[in-house]
């Protein structure tokens, strides 16, 4: 390590060196960073307490010996432990906001962030959103981002995992949204008060067990409870679709991310007009249903059950 510390001196040196080491180690990058270079930059800049949009003029800045040692140790941990960088820095950026994360929650990375920044336009009118529900909130990143997007709306966030709720509480306090946002420990809708929501959004566990077992090590470092949705991956998604009819307002919309299970869901319910959303910044497997379509799904499902 001494030779590395003496040879590499600048911010640019350590980002380049980290990226090279990550590439050589064949790490997986998909937890808020897309490439080895992005991953190394996130780790280096965070360790230096610098913003991710740092001006390029600072990249030639000389680092202190302590700073160099800290970065080297973090880069070694990223390689040896095969965990997402966010678990080492305890920070993830979602919808332009910083969130605390650790191994109790999935690392925020949903394409739903793009929808939140656009206030879910054109599918809902922002001034008509009075009550928002986020199911399977995890770190509460979606719920908190919605609180920023709809400052006059009440936001309810639901999570079954007590561990994840502890992380959510940290983020609610961090963003000072305690008066606007309520956390519930609940198995989906079961512990919620009677309420009608203008927006129901969810990034639930949707990965089939067999698929989860084949994921890279970085994914397996995250809590399985946040990933797997039964043999098909759709156990929780179907429960949400069925029960949402009781909680969605007449003008409301339901938005759910199902990722790699999108094709399975569409094949299982071919008569349902899932509207699959497109994203300019990448991502797929997110559908939208209007309240009327949610009511129709509920009727079809109950009819199929006899």
Secondary structure, DSSP 4 states (H G I P E B T S, - for coil): -HHHHHH--BHHHHHHHHHHHHHHHT----SS--SHHHHHHHHHHHHTT--TT--GGGGGPBPPHHHHHHHHHHHHHHHHH---HHHHHT-EEETTEEE---TTSPPP--THHHHHHTTTTTTS-GGG--EEEEES-TTTHHHHHHHHHTTTSEEEEEES-HHHHHHHHHHHHHTT-TTTEEEEE-STTTTPPS--EEEEEE----B-HHHHTTS-HHHHTS-GGGTB-TTTS-HHHHHHHHHGGGTEEEEEEEEEE-GGGHHHHHHHTTTS--EE---TTS---EEEEEHHHHHHHHHHHHHHH-
